[in-house]
Amino acid sequence: MAMYIVTGSYTAAAMKGMIAKPSDREKATAAIVKASGGKLESFFLTTGETDFIMRVTTDDITKMLAALIVTGASGAVSGLKTVQCFTSAEFTAAQKAAGAIAAKYAAPG
């Protein structure tokens, strides 16, 4: 399964809702990720540029993106960003593959 890091921020309307009716946002997030066929591996509330960060695994990024569209369209979050992440073992394998590919590359000039 591919892994992705998703970050974003809550809107003022969402924060007002959380004050009025506190809820477990990790549980709610896990439900929509599961509905898209993925798995929420970790979820953290953060300070700084974003309000949350999560790591998601999925075999179908299209369905995961659909879940992010639904979430964004709700008006509860903004600034959603998704990047693929790799384990150290995956990156080591990529380095080894790069060595084999480099021999076949000819730089311009």
N, CA, C and O atoms as a Tinker XYZ file with bonds, in Angstrom:
   436  protein
     1  N      0.844000   -1.189000    0.000000    73     2
     2  CA     0.000000    0.000000    0.000000    64     1     3
     3  C      0.885000    1.246000    0.000000    63     2     4     5
     4  O      1.918000    1.287000    0.667000    81     3
     5  N      0.473000    2.238000   -0.740000    73     3     6
     6  CA     1.193000    3.507000   -0.752000    64     5     7
     7  C      0.811000    4.322000    0.484000    63     6     8     9
     8  O     -0.314000    4.246000    0.978000    81     7
     9  N      1.781000    5.104000    0.969000    73     7    10
    10  CA     1.538000    5.954000    2.139000    64     9    11
    11  C      1.529000    7.416000    1.726000    63    10    12    13
    12  O      2.278000    7.844000    0.848000    81    11
    13  N      0.663000    8.161000    2.382000    73    11    14
    14  CA     0.541000    9.590000    2.119000    64    13    15
    15  C      0.468000   10.360000    3.422000    63    14    16    17
    16  O     -0.094000    9.886000    4.409000    81    15
    17  N      1.042000   11.551000    3.414000    73    15    18
    18  CA     0.906000   12.489000    4.516000    64    17    19
    19  C     -0.095000   13.550000    4.055000    63    18    20    21
    20  O      0.058000   14.134000    2.982000    81    19
    21  N     -1.113000   13.792000    4.869000    73    19    22
    22  CA    -2.126000   14.796000    4.561000    64    21    23
    23  C     -2.117000   15.825000    5.682000    63    22    24    25
    24  O     -2.163000   15.473000    6.861000    81    23
    25  N     -2.057000   17.099000    5.306000    73    23    26
    26  CA    -2.125000   18.178000    6.283000    64    25    27
    27  C     -3.251000   19.122000    5.903000    63    26    28    29
    28  O     -3.697000   19.148000    4.755000    81    27
    29  N     -3.699000   19.888000    6.864000    73    27    30
    30  CA    -4.738000   20.870000    6.599000    64    29    31
    31  C     -5.061000   21.663000    7.843000    63    30    32    33
    32  O     -4.475000   21.460000    8.907000    81    31
    33  N     -6.001000   22.566000    7.689000    73    31    34
    34  CA    -6.417000   23.424000    8.794000    64    33    35
    35  C     -7.932000   23.437000    8.904000    63    34    36    37
    36  O     -8.643000   23.272000    7.913000    81    35
    37  N     -8.415000   23.634000   10.125000    73    35    38
    38  CA    -9.849000   23.760000   10.352000    64    37    39
    39  C    -10.282000   25.191000   10.072000    63    38    40    41
    40  O     -9.540000   26.133000   10.352000    81    39
    41  N    -11.470000   25.356000    9.525000    73    39    42
    42  CA   -12.020000   26.684000    9.281000    64    41    43
    43  C    -12.589000   27.235000   10.584000    63    42    44    45
    44  O    -12.769000   26.502000   11.556000    81    43
    45  N    -12.864000   28.517000   10.590000    73    43    46
    46  CA   -13.473000   29.146000   11.771000    64    45    47
    47  C    -14.812000   28.486000   12.086000    63    46    48    49
    48  O    -15.132000   28.257000   13.252000    81    47
    49  N    -15.595000   28.181000   11.052000    73    47    50
    50  CA   -16.897000   27.536000   11.273000    64    49    51
    51  C    -16.719000   26.171000   11.948000    63    50    52    53
    52  O    -17.489000   25.813000   12.839000    81    51
    53  N    -15.717000   25.422000   11.527000    73    51    54
    54  CA   -15.464000   24.114000   12.140000    64    53    55
    55  C    -15.053000   24.280000   13.599000    63    54    56    57
    56  O    -15.494000   23.520000   14.461000    81    55
    57  N    -14.218000   25.263000   13.873000    73    55    58
    58  CA   -13.781000   25.487000   15.254000    64    57    59
    59  C    -14.948000   25.885000   16.146000    63    58    60    61
    60  O    -15.029000   25.455000   17.297000    81    59
    61  N    -15.852000   26.707000   15.616000    73    59    62
    62  CA   -17.054000   27.064000   16.383000    64    61    63
    63  C    -17.868000   25.814000   16.694000    63    62    64    65
    64  O    -18.389000   25.664000   17.799000    81    63
    65  N    -17.975000   24.920000   15.718000    73    63    66
    66  CA   -18.685000   23.665000   15.921000    64    65    67
    67  C    -18.019000   22.788000   16.966000    63    66    68    69
    68  O    -18.702000   22.125000   17.747000    81    67
    69  N    -16.686000   22.777000   16.989000    73    67    70
    70  CA   -15.958000   21.979000   17.976000    64    69    71
    71  C    -16.134000   22.528000   19.387000    63    70    72    73
    72  O    -16.158000   21.771000   20.357000    81    71
    73  N    -16.256000   23.847000   19.494000    73    71    74
    74  CA   -16.500000   24.452000   20.805000    64    73    75
    75  C    -17.908000   24.106000   21.281000    63    74    76    77
    76  O    -18.115000   23.741000   22.438000    81    75
    77  N    -18.868000   24.227000   20.373000    73    75    78
    78  CA   -20.262000   23.963000   20.722000    64    77    79
    79  C    -20.519000   22.488000   21.018000    63    78    80    81
    80  O    -21.302000   22.146000   21.904000    81    79
    81  N    -19.847000   21.622000   20.261000    73    79    82
    82  CA   -20.067000   20.177000   20.421000    64    81    83
    83  C    -18.742000   19.450000   20.178000    63    82    84    85
    84  O    -18.480000   18.996000   19.064000    81    83
    85  N    -17.902000   19.337000   21.220000    73    83    86
    86  CA   -16.615000   18.665000   21.058000    64    85    87
    87  C    -16.793000   17.244000   20.504000    63    86    88    89
    88  O    -17.731000   16.530000   20.859000    81    87
    89  N    -15.869000   16.864000   19.632000    73    87    90
    90  CA   -15.945000   15.534000   19.033000    64    89    91
    91  C    -14.542000   15.011000   18.769000    63    90    92    93
    92  O    -13.585000   15.779000   18.678000    81    91
    93  N    -14.437000   13.708000   18.649000    73    91    94
    94  CA   -13.162000   13.050000   18.370000    64    93    95
    95  C    -12.884000   13.148000   16.873000    63    94    96    97
    96  O    -13.430000   12.371000   16.090000    81    95
    97  N    -12.046000   14.091000   16.473000    73    95    98
    98  CA   -11.775000   14.309000   15.049000    64    97    99
    99  C    -10.978000   13.159000   14.438000    63    98   100   101
   100  O    -11.083000   12.909000   13.237000    81    99
   101  N    -10.189000   12.464000   15.238000    73    99   102
   102  CA    -9.467000   11.297000   14.713000    64   101   103
   103  C    -10.456000   10.206000   14.314000    63   102   104   105
   104  O    -10.305000    9.584000   13.263000    81   103
   105  N    -11.454000    9.977000   15.141000    73   103   106
   106  CA   -12.466000    8.964000   14.839000    64   105   107
   107  C    -13.234000    9.331000   13.564000    63   106   108   109
   108  O    -13.478000    8.477000   12.712000    81   107
   109  N    -13.607000   10.595000   13.443000    73   107   110
   110  CA   -14.340000   11.053000   12.257000    64   109   111
   111  C    -13.470000   10.935000   11.008000    63   110   112   113
   112  O    -13.953000   10.552000    9.943000    81   111
   113  N    -12.198000   11.264000   11.143000    73   111   114
   114  CA   -11.271000   11.186000   10.024000    64   113   115
   115  C    -11.052000    9.736000    9.603000    63   114   116   117
   116  O    -11.025000    9.425000    8.412000    81   115
   117  N    -10.895000    8.854000   10.586000    73   115   118
   118  CA   -10.696000    7.428000   10.288000    64   117   119
   119  C    -11.880000    6.863000    9.517000    63   118   120   121
   120  O    -11.708000    6.022000    8.634000    81   119
   121  N    -13.083000    7.324000    9.849000    73   119   122
   122  CA   -14.287000    6.817000    9.178000    64   121   123
   123  C    -14.301000    7.181000    7.693000    63   122   124   125
   124  O    -14.633000    6.336000    6.862000    81   123
   125  N    -13.951000    8.407000    7.347000    73   123   126
   126  CA   -13.984000    8.794000    5.930000    64   125   127
   127  C    -12.829000    8.155000    5.166000    63   126   128   129
   128  O    -12.976000    7.809000    3.993000    81   127
   129  N    -11.681000    7.998000    5.825000    73   127   130
   130  CA   -10.561000    7.316000    5.177000    64   129   131
   131  C    -10.942000    5.863000    4.905000    63   130   132   133
   132  O    -10.674000    5.344000    3.822000    81   131
   133  N    -11.557000    5.212000    5.872000    73   131   134
   134  CA   -11.995000    3.825000    5.702000    64   133   135
   135  C    -13.035000    3.717000    4.587000    63   134   136   137
   136  O    -12.999000    2.773000    3.798000    81   135
   137  N    -13.958000    4.674000    4.516000    73   135   138
   138  CA   -14.991000    4.670000    3.474000    64   137   139
   139  C    -14.369000    4.765000    2.082000    63   138   140   141
   140  O    -14.956000    4.309000    1.101000    81   139
   141  N    -13.174000    5.361000    2.003000    73   139   142
   142  CA   -12.497000    5.492000    0.706000    64   141   143
   143  C    -11.589000    4.294000    0.416000    63   142   144   145
   144  O    -10.910000    4.262000   -0.610000    81   143
   145  N    -11.578000    3.317000    1.315000    73   143   146
   146  CA   -10.766000    2.129000    1.109000    64   145   147
   147  C     -9.370000    2.215000    1.688000    63   146   148   149
   148  O     -8.553000    1.317000    1.482000    81   147
   149  N     -9.088000    3.288000    2.411000    73   147   150
   150  CA    -7.765000    3.461000    3.000000    64   149   151
   151  C     -7.760000    3.173000    4.480000    63   150   152   153
   152  O     -8.767000    2.753000    5.050000    81   151
   153  N     -6.618000    3.402000    5.096000    73   151   154
   154  CA    -6.473000    3.205000    6.531000    64   153   155
   155  C     -5.754000    4.403000    7.123000    63   154   156   157
   156  O     -4.701000    4.811000    6.633000    81   155
   157  N     -6.325000    4.963000    8.174000    73   155   158
   158  CA    -5.680000    6.052000    8.896000    64   157   159
   159  C     -4.657000    5.437000    9.835000    63   158   160   161
   160  O     -5.021000    4.773000   10.806000    81   159
   161  N     -3.376000    5.653000    9.550000    73   159   162
   162  CA    -2.300000    5.062000   10.345000    64   161   163
   163  C     -1.970000    5.901000   11.567000    63   162   164   165
   164  O     -1.675000    5.360000   12.632000    81   163
   165  N     -2.017000    7.222000   11.421000    73   163   166
   166  CA    -1.767000    8.116000   12.550000    64   165   167
   167  C     -2.431000    9.459000   12.282000    63   166   168   169
   168  O     -2.617000    9.863000   11.134000    81   167
   169  N     -2.786000   10.142000   13.372000    73   167   170
   170  CA    -3.481000   11.423000   13.276000    64   169   171
   171  C     -3.023000   12.289000   14.444000    63   170   172   173
   172  O     -3.087000   11.871000   15.600000    81   171
   173  N     -2.567000   13.480000   14.137000    73   171   174
   174  CA    -2.098000   14.387000   15.179000    64   173   175
   175  C     -2.656000   15.787000   14.943000    63   174   176   177
   176  O     -2.761000   16.243000   13.805000    81   175
   177  N     -3.011000   16.457000   16.029000    73   175   178
   178  CA    -3.346000   17.872000   15.984000    64   177   179
   179  C     -2.038000   18.610000   16.190000    63   178   180   181
   180  O     -1.221000   18.204000   17.016000    81   179
   181  N     -1.831000   19.682000   15.454000    73   179   182
   182  CA    -0.542000   20.345000   15.446000    64   181   183
   183  C     -0.675000   21.845000   15.672000    63   182   184   185
   184  O     -1.769000   22.406000   15.610000    81   183
   185  N      0.446000   22.472000   15.932000    73   183   186
   186  CA     0.517000   23.927000   15.988000    64   185   187
   187  C      1.398000   24.362000   14.820000    63   186   188   189
   188  O      2.184000   23.572000   14.296000    81   187
   189  N      1.265000   25.588000   14.429000    73   187   190
   190  CA     2.086000   26.071000   13.322000    64   189   191
   191  C      1.249000   26.329000   12.091000    63   190   192   193
   192  O      0.144000   26.863000   12.184000    81   191
   193  N      1.772000   25.952000   10.937000    73   191   194
   194  CA     1.115000   26.257000    9.665000    64   193   195
   195  C     -0.180000   25.491000    9.456000    63   194   196   197
   196  O     -1.076000   25.973000    8.763000    81   195
   197  N     -0.297000   24.301000   10.045000    73   195   198
   198  CA    -1.506000   23.492000    9.862000    64   197   199
   199  C     -2.061000   23.073000   11.215000    63   198   200   201
   200  O     -1.376000   23.149000   12.235000    81   199
   201  N     -3.313000   22.628000   11.206000    73   199   202
   202  CA    -3.962000   22.197000   12.445000    64   201   203
   203  C     -3.881000   20.689000   12.655000    63   202   204   205
   204  O     -4.009000   20.208000   13.781000    81   203
   205  N     -3.671000   19.946000   11.576000    73   203   206
   206  CA    -3.577000   18.496000   11.707000    64   205   207
   207  C     -2.644000   17.919000   10.661000    63   206   208   209
   208  O     -2.400000   18.508000    9.608000    81   207
   209  N     -2.126000   16.726000   10.998000    73   207   210
   210  CA    -1.301000   15.951000   10.082000    64   209   211
   211  C     -1.682000   14.492000   10.272000    63   210   212   213
   212  O     -1.869000   14.026000   11.396000    81   211
   213  N     -1.794000   13.785000    9.172000    73   211   214
   214  CA    -2.131000   12.373000    9.276000    64   213   215
   215  C     -1.348000   11.574000    8.243000    63   214   216   217
   216  O     -0.942000   12.082000    7.198000    81   215
   217  N     -1.154000   10.304000    8.578000    73   215   218
   218  CA    -0.532000    9.378000    7.635000    64   217   219
   219  C     -1.592000    8.360000    7.264000    63   218   220   221
   220  O     -2.215000    7.734000    8.121000    81   219
   221  N     -1.779000    8.214000    5.964000    73   219   222
   222  CA    -2.818000    7.341000    5.419000    64   221   223
   223  C     -2.171000    6.334000    4.486000    63   222   224   225
   224  O     -1.244000    6.677000    3.753000    81   223
   225  N     -2.648000    5.099000    4.503000    73   223   226
   226  CA    -2.224000    4.116000    3.506000    64   225   227
   227  C     -3.435000    3.765000    2.653000    63   226   228   229
   228  O     -4.560000    3.679000    3.145000    81   227
   229  N     -3.178000    3.564000    1.366000    73   227   230
   230  CA    -4.253000    3.208000    0.445000    64   229   231
   231  C     -3.675000    2.555000   -0.802000    63   230   232   233
   232  O     -2.540000    2.820000   -1.197000    81   231
   233  N     -4.479000    1.704000   -1.405000    73   231   234
   234  CA    -4.117000    1.121000   -2.698000    64   233   235
   235  C     -4.745000    1.908000   -3.848000    63   234   236   237
   236  O     -4.428000    1.677000   -5.015000    81   235
   237  N     -5.640000    2.840000   -3.505000    73   235   238
   238  CA    -6.373000    3.572000   -4.540000    64   237   239
   239  C     -6.377000    5.064000   -4.217000    63   238   240   241
   240  O     -7.255000    5.551000   -3.504000    81   239
   241  N     -5.396000    5.780000   -4.742000    73   239   242
   242  CA    -5.282000    7.215000   -4.456000    64   241   243
   243  C     -6.480000    7.984000   -4.998000    63   242   244   245
   244  O     -6.834000    9.028000   -4.448000    81   243
   245  N     -7.110000    7.495000   -6.061000    73   243   246
   246  CA    -8.272000    8.187000   -6.614000    64   245   247
   247  C     -9.401000    8.252000   -5.587000    63   246   248   249
   248  O    -10.030000    9.296000   -5.417000    81   247
   249  N     -9.656000    7.140000   -4.904000    73   247   250
   250  CA   -10.700000    7.139000   -3.875000    64   249   251
   251  C    -10.293000    8.001000   -2.683000    63   250   252   253
   252  O    -11.135000    8.657000   -2.071000    81   251
   253  N     -9.002000    7.999000   -2.354000    73   251   254
   254  CA    -8.531000    8.839000   -1.258000    64   253   255
   255  C     -8.703000   10.312000   -1.610000    63   254   256   257
   256  O     -9.120000   11.112000   -0.772000    81   255
   257  N     -8.384000   10.665000   -2.843000    73   255   258
   258  CA    -8.583000   12.047000   -3.282000    64   257   259
   259  C    -10.063000   12.412000   -3.252000    63   258   260   261
   260  O    -10.417000   13.543000   -2.920000    81   259
   261  N    -10.930000   11.459000   -3.599000    73   259   262
   262  CA   -12.377000   11.716000   -3.526000    64   261   263
   263  C    -12.786000   12.041000   -2.096000    63   262   264   265
   264  O    -13.596000   12.940000   -1.872000    81   263
   265  N    -12.232000   11.317000   -1.127000    73   263   266
   266  CA   -12.538000   11.601000    0.283000    64   265   267
   267  C    -12.053000   12.988000    0.679000    63   266   268   269
   268  O    -12.723000   13.688000    1.439000    81   267
   269  N    -10.892000   13.387000    0.167000    73   267   270
   270  CA   -10.385000   14.731000    0.463000    64   269   271
   271  C    -11.259000   15.801000   -0.181000    63   270   272   273
   272  O    -11.454000   16.870000    0.397000    81   271
   273  N    -11.786000   15.527000   -1.370000    73   271   274
   274  CA   -12.703000   16.471000   -2.022000    64   273   275
   275  C    -13.961000   16.635000   -1.184000    63   274   276   277
   276  O    -14.437000   17.752000   -0.984000    81   275
   277  N    -14.501000   15.523000   -0.693000    73   275   278
   278  CA   -15.699000   15.579000    0.159000    64   277   279
   279  C    -15.417000   16.403000    1.411000    63   278   280   281
   280  O    -16.225000   17.243000    1.806000    81   279
   281  N    -14.275000   16.158000    2.027000    73   279   282
   282  CA   -13.912000   16.877000    3.243000    64   281   283
   283  C    -13.737000   18.364000    2.965000    63   282   284   285
   284  O    -14.238000   19.201000    3.717000    81   283
   285  N    -13.037000   18.692000    1.902000    73   283   286
   286  CA   -12.847000   20.095000    1.544000    64   285   287
   287  C    -14.153000   20.789000    1.209000    63   286   288   289
   288  O    -14.359000   21.947000    1.571000    81   287
   289  N    -15.039000   20.077000    0.515000    73   287   290
   290  CA   -16.329000   20.656000    0.126000    64   289   291
   291  C    -17.237000   20.902000    1.332000    63   290   292   293
   292  O    -18.175000   21.695000    1.251000    81   291
   293  N    -16.962000   20.227000    2.444000    73   291   294
   294  CA   -17.791000   20.405000    3.635000    64   293   295
   295  C    -17.643000   21.795000    4.239000    63   294   296   297
   296  O    -18.504000   22.251000    4.991000    81   295
   297  N    -16.548000   22.461000    3.905000    73   295   298
   298  CA   -16.293000   23.781000    4.475000    64   297   299
   299  C    -15.640000   23.712000    5.852000    63   298   300   301
   300  O    -15.400000   24.749000    6.471000    81   299
   301  N    -15.353000   22.512000    6.337000    73   299   302
   302  CA   -14.775000   22.349000    7.673000    64   301   303
   303  C    -13.255000   22.468000    7.682000    63   302   304   305
   304  O    -12.661000   22.784000    8.713000    81   303
   305  N    -12.625000   22.214000    6.534000    73   303   306
   306  CA   -11.168000   22.276000    6.465000    64   305   307
   307  C    -10.730000   23.096000    5.260000    63   306   308   309
   308  O    -11.478000   23.273000    4.298000    81   307
   309  N     -9.513000   23.585000    5.338000    73   307   310
   310  CA    -8.944000   24.325000    4.213000    64   309   311
   311  C     -7.465000   23.985000    4.109000    63   310   312   313
   312  O     -6.872000   23.429000    5.033000    81   311
   313  N     -6.890000   24.326000    2.980000    73   311   314
   314  CA    -5.460000   24.142000    2.788000    64   313   315
   315  C     -5.004000   22.697000    2.819000    63   314   316   317
   316  O     -3.898000   22.407000    3.275000    81   315
   317  N     -5.840000   21.783000    2.340000    73   315   318
   318  CA    -5.448000   20.377000    2.328000    64   317   319
   319  C     -4.257000   20.166000    1.401000    63   318   320   321
   320  O     -4.245000   20.653000    0.270000    81   319
   321  N     -3.265000   19.444000    1.884000    73   319   322
   322  CA    -2.091000   19.107000    1.084000    64   321   323
   323  C     -1.815000   17.626000    1.278000    63   322   324   325
   324  O     -1.896000   17.108000    2.392000    81   323
   325  N     -1.490000   16.953000    0.190000    73   323   326
   326  CA    -1.210000   15.516000    0.226000    64   325   327
   327  C      0.107000   15.252000   -0.475000    63   326   328   329
   328  O      0.321000   15.695000   -1.604000    81   327
   329  N      0.989000   14.530000    0.197000    73   327   330
   330  CA     2.254000   14.123000   -0.408000    64   329   331
   331  C      2.467000   12.641000   -0.150000    63   330   332   333
   332  O      2.100000   12.132000    0.910000    81   331
   333  N      3.054000   11.952000   -1.110000    73   331   334
   334  CA     3.368000   10.545000   -0.910000    64   333   335
   335  C      4.637000   10.446000   -0.074000    63   334   336   337
   336  O      5.568000   11.233000   -0.248000    81   335
   337  N      4.668000    9.485000    0.824000    73   335   338
   338  CA     5.867000    9.286000    1.637000    64   337   339
   339  C      6.364000    7.858000    1.479000    63   338   340   341
   340  O      5.625000    6.969000    1.057000    81   339
   341  N      7.621000    7.657000    1.824000    73   339   342
   342  CA     8.284000    6.378000    1.598000    64   341   343
   343  C      9.034000    5.957000    2.845000    63   342   344   345
   344  O      9.543000    6.797000    3.586000    81   343
   345  N      9.103000    4.662000    3.074000    73   343   346
   346  CA     9.906000    4.146000    4.179000    64   345   347
   347  C     11.376000    4.245000    3.803000    63   346   348   349
   348  O     11.717000    4.462000    2.640000    81   347
   349  N     12.232000    4.087000    4.783000    73   347   350
   350  CA    13.671000    4.089000    4.523000    64   349   351
   351  C     14.047000    2.934000    3.588000    63   350   352   353
   352  O     14.901000    3.090000    2.716000    81   351
   353  N     13.414000    1.789000    3.772000    73   351   354
   354  CA    13.696000    0.630000    2.903000    64   353   355
   355  C     13.293000    0.921000    1.458000    63   354   356   357
   356  O     14.014000    0.557000    0.529000    81   355
   357  N     12.161000    1.566000    1.265000    73   355   358
   358  CA    11.726000    1.916000   -0.096000    64   357   359
   359  C     12.698000    2.903000   -0.731000    63   358   360   361
   360  O     13.015000    2.794000   -1.916000    81   359
   361  N     13.174000    3.869000    0.061000    73   359   362
   362  CA    14.105000    4.859000   -0.469000    64   361   363
   363  C     15.453000    4.224000   -0.787000    63   362   364   365
   364  O     16.087000    4.588000   -1.778000    81   363
   365  N     15.895000    3.288000    0.031000    73   363   366
   366  CA    17.140000    2.562000   -0.247000    64   365   367
   367  C     17.012000    1.794000   -1.554000    63   366   368   369
   368  O     17.935000    1.798000   -2.367000    81   367
   369  N     15.875000    1.133000   -1.765000    73   367   370
   370  CA    15.644000    0.404000   -3.011000    64   369   371
   371  C     15.665000    1.355000   -4.206000    63   370   372   373
   372  O     16.180000    1.005000   -5.268000    81   371
   373  N     15.110000    2.554000   -4.038000    73   371   374
   374  CA    15.111000    3.544000   -5.121000    64   373   375
   375  C     16.535000    3.996000   -5.439000    63   374   376   377
   376  O     16.877000    4.198000   -6.604000    81   375
   377  N     17.357000    4.152000   -4.415000    73   375   378
   378  CA    18.749000    4.537000   -4.637000    64   377   379
   379  C     19.481000    3.465000   -5.442000    63   378   380   381
   380  O     20.241000    3.778000   -6.358000    81   379
   381  N     19.247000    2.206000   -5.096000    73   379   382
   382  CA    19.883000    1.107000   -5.823000    64   381   383
   383  C     19.406000    1.068000   -7.273000    63   382   384   385
   384  O     20.201000    0.851000   -8.188000    81   383
   385  N     18.108000    1.279000   -7.479000    73   383   386
   386  CA    17.568000    1.306000   -8.840000    64   385   387
   387  C     18.149000    2.486000   -9.617000    63   386   388   389
   388  O     18.412000    2.375000  -10.815000    81   387
   389  N     18.347000    3.608000   -8.938000    73   387   390
   390  CA    18.923000    4.785000   -9.596000    64   389   391
   391  C     20.323000    4.490000  -10.116000    63   390   392   393
   392  O     20.706000    4.962000  -11.187000    81   391
   393  N     21.074000    3.718000   -9.365000    73   391   394
   394  CA    22.426000    3.358000   -9.807000    64   393   395
   395  C     22.403000    2.607000  -11.111000    63   394   396   397
   396  O     23.237000    2.845000  -11.984000    81   395
   397  N     21.441000    1.687000  -11.257000    73   395   398
   398  CA    21.325000    0.909000  -12.494000    64   397   399
   399  C     20.846000    1.782000  -13.652000    63   398   400   401
   400  O     21.291000    1.612000  -14.787000    81   399
   401  N     19.946000    2.709000  -13.365000    73   399   402
   402  CA    19.407000    3.577000  -14.408000    64   401   403
   403  C     20.423000    4.618000  -14.840000    63   402   404   405
   404  O     20.468000    4.983000  -16.015000    81   403
   405  N     21.249000    5.110000  -13.902000    73   403   406
   406  CA    22.209000    6.165000  -14.189000    64   405   407
   407  C     23.172000    5.777000  -15.317000    63   406   408   409
   408  O     23.587000    6.630000  -16.102000    81   407
   409  N     23.521000    4.513000  -15.394000    73   407   410
   410  CA    24.449000    4.047000  -16.437000    64   409   411
   411  C     23.857000    4.197000  -17.841000    63   410   412   413
   412  O     24.590000    4.217000  -18.830000    81   411
   413  N     22.554000    4.299000  -17.918000    73   411   414
   414  CA    21.888000    4.401000  -19.219000    64   413   415
   415  C     21.501000    5.834000  -19.585000    63   414   416   417
   416  O     20.944000    6.080000  -20.655000    81   415
   417  N     21.799000    6.771000  -18.692000    73   415   418
   418  CA    21.400000    8.165000  -18.915000    64   417   419
   419  C     22.533000    8.944000  -19.557000    63   418   420   421
   420  O     23.694000    8.814000  -19.171000    81   419
   421  N     22.179000    9.751000  -20.539000    73   419   422
   422  CA    23.147000   10.642000  -21.163000    64   421   423
   423  C     22.676000   12.092000  -20.939000    63   422   424   425
   424  O     21.613000   12.490000  -21.416000    81   423
   425  N     23.463000   12.845000  -20.228000    73   423   426
   426  CA    23.108000   14.240000  -19.949000    64   425   427
   427  C     23.189000   15.061000  -21.232000    63   426   428   429
   428  O     23.961000   14.731000  -22.133000    81   427
   429  N     22.394000   16.133000  -21.319000    73   427   430
   430  CA    22.452000   16.983000  -22.508000    64   429   431
   431  C     23.854000   17.588000  -22.667000    63   430   432   433
   432  O     24.555000   17.861000  -21.693000    81   431
   433  N     24.222000   17.781000  -23.916000    73   431   434
   434  CA    25.473000   18.465000  -24.196000    64   433   435
   435  C     26.543000   17.518000  -24.412000    63   434   436
   436  O     27.680000   17.917000  -24.663000    81   435
